[in-house]
């Protein structure tokens, strides 16, 4: 079985990050500081701050967008209620 060593990377997860020496067919695998795995950022120092900050900002942006939508919806509902009330006043005379 043949392996394309250029495609493979290695990372050691530990507090004092140190490189790993793995050699296949006289080619050393490349050491990396982080890996994206199923959409999550895994770092060699085992911290998740890099992952949490973007998620918080995405959540904040979503809440702001929903707040604007809700505000527009409330305004539309108030306008509809005012129109209905005006129609009722006209028909009551």
N, C-alpha and C positions, 0 to 999 in steps of 0.2 A: 504494500500500500504506500502511495506517495503522498507526502504532505507538503503544502505550500507554506513554508515557514514564515514567509513575509506577511501572511494574513493573521498569524497568531501573536498575541501580546500576553504579557504576564504582569501581575501586580501583587505585591505583598501588603496585606492589611495589618498594620501595627502602628502603635503610637510613634516610636521613632522610625520613620519610613526609611527603609534601606532596600537597595535593589536586589533582585533575585538573579542568579546566574543559571540559566537553563539553556543548554545547547542541544540542537537536533541537526544531524548531518553537518557538523562543523559550522553551523549557523546559530548565533545567539538570538534568543527571543528578545524582543524589544520590551523594556520596562515602561509602564505608564503610571501616571499619578491618579487617573480617574477612568471609570468605565460607565457608559450609559447602558443599563440593563433593564429591559422592559419599561423604558421611560423614566427610570429612577437613576440618579447620579450616585455612584458608589465611589468614594475617595479612598486613597491609601491610608489616610490618617483616621479612618472610621468615624468621621464627623458628618453630620447631616445638615449643617448650616447652609451649604450651597444648594441643597434640595428644598429646604423650608422657605427661604426668602422668595424664590420665584413663585412658589405655590401660594404664599400669602398675598403677593402682589396680583396674581391671577384671580384669586378669590375676591380681593378688594375691587378689582376692575369689574368683575361680574356683578357684585353687589351694587356698585354705582350705576351700572347699566340697567339693572332691574329697578333700582330706585327711580330712575328717569322714566322708565316704562310705566311704573305704577303711578307716578305723578301725572303723566299724560292721560292715563286711564281715568284717574280721579277727576281731572279737569273735564274730560269728555262726559263722564257720568253726571257731573254737576250741570253742565250745559244742557244735557238731555232733560234733567229734572226741571231746570228753569223753563225750558221750552214747553214741557208738559204742563207745568203750573200756569204759564201764560195762556195756553190753550184752554185750560179748565176755567180760568177767569173769564175768557171771552164767551165760552159756552154757558156760563152760569147766569148771564144777564138775559 
